């Protein structure tokens, strides 16, 4: 499925002039769309893996408290009692964590009160967030954590951990700097954005600024924190993403309609999150890396490459002189995913131990640019063939 098959996407693209239209389409294809299923699977998998890591390191099960990071961190349920973080199984994060609490035993407690943590002598506290942009949300959340908990951490009585599905490097660095008890080795990020491919691309950044002039909020043009984040969740678009995809237009200026108005995601756009519309279906990367014929061949006959387009993309960028770190940024993949692709290229002998393209890798790209599909002949073109002789004997007519 092509991204332009979606009516809302087409309506959004029509707002751009040529050649801006093609840049906007390229950006939209390259953004990483996170489905609800992928997000919830990550929550359970990552927490279970961390709990197993802690248990192995501590040589046994120790009391663990888990807290989801939210903006509205507290609600008064009784004036005479401690303020407790708002959480129940109705929310997606809360629901997934509640299942873990039920499955892992009584040494795991979700959003426990201070008295419960004291009684159980909690040794580890795990904080979980979906997205870390500037890092301010978790820093503000930590600012409201009970002073007793901070004291336990400072004295080394318990350790804190931080899990985030996606996170920008600058936000993670800021968290480590501001929250002293939290060290880099106790942070787990599934998708770490060292730098957004949108921010790194001069043309895309200029596009966001040009059409950002039509938006109602000037501060949203490059996204919150000027991060131009390439991550969008099915349940909502972060405000760190480019303003042209989520901020409404200014009525006094030229009308502009975002794809995700007020960061909401219409159900008609769900195919973005389930249709495989990612880098695997974009030939633009091949063209940008100057493998023009390969890009044209892919557009004409994408079935020729048997789903290995990611490998060809990496090879093309390596051949063009791009460093592995830059390629990781462009691909918008998790470290596990991209490491797996580089390992596969190494296994095939397409790159060397320094992650540089080999002669064989260059030959593969050349070969790929020459591939042509074989057109199956019409059955009417086939006729029976009868040999005149067989094993030395003349055929009788």
Residue pairs with C-beta under 8 A, 6 or more apart in sequence:
1 271
1 275
1 276
1 277
2 277
2 281
3 9
3 25
3 28
3 29
3 272
3 277
3 281
4 10
4 13
4 25
5 271
6 268
6 269
6 271
6 272
7 268
8 259
8 266
8 268
8 269
9 28
9 259
9 269
9 272
11 257
12 24
12 28
12 245
12 257
12 258
12 259
13 21
13 24
13 25
13 28
15 211
15 256
15 257
16 23
16 24
16 207
16 211
20 207
20 210
20 211
23 203
23 204
23 207
24 207
24 244
26 204
26 282
26 284
27 198
27 204
27 207
27 242
28 245
28 259
29 277
29 278
29 279
29 281
29 282
29 284
30 197
30 230
30 278
30 279
30 282
30 330
30 332
31 230
31 231
31 232
31 241
31 245
31 332
32 166
32 191
32 230
32 231
32 232
32 278
32 332
32 333
33 232
33 234
33 272
33 273
33 277
33 278
34 165
34 166
34 231
34 232
34 233
34 234
34 273
35 234
35 273
35 274
36 92
36 234
36 235
36 273
39 92
39 130
39 165
39 233
39 234
39 235
40 92
40 96
42 165
42 190
43 93
43 96
43 97
43 100
43 128
43 165
44 96
44 99
44 100
46 163
46 188
46 190
47 66
47 97
47 100
47 126
47 128
47 163
48 100
48 104
50 126
50 161
50 163
50 188
51 64
51 104
51 108
54 62
54 64
54 124
55 61
55 62
58 123
61 105
61 107
62 107
62 123
62 124
63 107
63 109
63 117
63 120
63 121
63 122
63 123
63 124
64 107
64 108
64 109
64 122
64 123
64 124
64 125
64 126
65 109
65 110
65 111
65 112
65 117
65 122
65 124
65 125
65 126
66 97
66 100
66 101
66 108
66 109
66 110
66 111
66 125
66 126
66 128
67 85
67 87
67 110
67 111
67 125
67 126
67 127
67 128
68 85
68 87
68 91
68 93
68 94
68 97
68 111
68 127
68 128
68 129
69 127
69 128
69 129
69 137
69 138
69 141
70 85
70 86
70 87
70 141
71 137
72 86
73 85
73 86
73 141
73 144
74 83
74 84
74 85
74 86
74 144
75 83
75 84
75 86
76 83
77 84
81 113
82 113
82 114
82 115
82 146
84 111
84 113
85 111
87 94
87 97
87 110
87 111
88 94
88 98
89 95
89 98
92 235
93 128
93 130
94 110
97 110
97 128
98 110
100 108
100 110
101 108
101 109
101 110
107 120
109 116
109 117
109 120
109 122
112 120
112 122
114 146
114 148
114 149
117 149
118 148
122 152
122 158
123 157
123 158
123 159
124 158
124 159
124 160
124 161
125 149
125 153
125 158
125 159
125 160
125 161
126 160
126 161
126 162
126 163
127 138
127 141
127 142
127 160
127 161
127 162
127 163
128 162
128 163
128 164
129 137
129 138
129 162
129 163
129 164
129 165
130 164
130 165
130 166
130 233
131 164
131 165
131 166
131 167
131 231
131 233
131 238
131 240
132 138
132 164
132 166
132 167
132 168
132 171
132 172
132 175
132 189
133 167
133 168
133 171
133 223
133 224
133 225
133 227
133 229
133 238
133 239
133 240
134 168
134 170
134 171
134 174
134 224
134 225
134 227
134 240
135 170
135 171
135 172
135 173
135 174
135 175
135 178
136 171
136 174
138 162
138 175
138 179
139 174
139 175
139 178
139 179
142 178
142 179
149 158
150 181
152 158
153 159
153 160
153 181
154 180
154 181
159 181
159 186
160 179
160 181
160 182
160 186
161 182
161 186
161 187
161 188
162 175
162 182
162 186
162 187
162 188
163 187
163 188
163 189
164 172
164 187
164 188
164 189
164 190
165 189
165 190
165 191
166 189
166 190
166 191
166 192
166 193
166 231
167 189
167 191
167 192
167 193
168 192
168 193
168 196
168 225
168 227
168 229
168 240
169 192
169 193
169 194
169 195
170 225
170 227
171 225
172 184
172 187
172 189
172 192
175 182
175 187
176 182
176 183
176 184
176 187
190 334
191 231
191 332
191 333
191 334
192 334
192 335
193 227
193 229
193 230
193 231
193 329
194 325
194 328
194 329
195 329
196 227
196 228
196 229
196 230
196 329
197 204
197 230
197 329
197 330
197 332
198 204
198 205
198 208
198 228
198 230
198 242
199 205
199 222
199 226
199 227
199 228
200 326
200 329
200 330
204 228
205 222
205 228
207 244
208 221
208 222
208 228
208 242
208 243
208 244
209 221
209 222
211 244
211 256
212 218
212 220
212 221
212 222
212 242
212 243
212 244
213 221
213 253
214 249
214 250
214 253
214 254
214 255
214 256
215 221
215 243
215 244
215 247
215 248
215 249
215 250
215 256
216 247
216 248
216 249
216 250
216 251
217 243
217 247
220 239
220 243
220 246
220 247
221 242
221 243
221 244
222 228
222 242
222 243
223 229
223 238
223 239
223 240
223 241
223 242
223 243
224 238
224 239
224 240
225 240
227 240
228 240
228 241
228 242
229 238
229 240
229 241
229 242
230 241
230 332
231 238
231 241
231 332
232 238
232 241
232 245
232 260
232 265
232 272
233 265
234 265
234 270
234 273
235 265
236 260
236 263
236 264
236 265
237 245
237 246
237 260
237 263
237 264
237 265
238 263
239 246
239 263
243 258
244 256
244 258
245 258
245 259
245 260
246 258
246 259
246 260
246 261
246 262
246 263
247 258
248 256
248 257
248 258
248 261
248 262
249 255
249 256
249 257
249 258
250 256
259 269
260 266
260 269
271 277
278 332
279 285
279 309
279 310
279 313
279 331
279 332
279 333
280 307
280 309
280 310
281 302
281 309
283 295
283 296
283 298
283 299
284 295
285 313
285 316
285 317
285 330
286 292
286 294
286 295
286 298
286 312
286 313
286 316
287 295
289 313
289 316
289 317
289 319
289 320
289 322
290 316
290 320
291 312
291 316
291 319
291 365
291 369
293 369
293 370
294 312
294 316
294 365
294 368
294 369
297 304
297 368
297 369
297 371
297 372
298 304
298 305
298 309
298 312
300 373
301 371
301 372
301 373
302 309
303 373
304 368
304 371
304 373
305 312
305 368
310 331
310 341
311 341
311 344
311 345
311 350
312 365
312 368
313 331
314 327
314 331
314 341
314 342
314 345
315 345
315 350
315 351
315 357
315 361
315 364
315 365
316 365
317 326
317 327
317 330
318 324
318 327
318 351
318 355
318 356
318 357
318 361
319 357
319 361
319 362
319 365
322 330
324 342
324 355
327 338
328 335
328 338
331 338
333 341
342 351
342 355
345 351
345 361
346 352
346 353
346 355
349 358
349 360
349 361
350 357
350 358
350 360
350 361
350 364
351 357
351 358
351 361
352 358
386 395
387 395
388 394
388 395
389 395
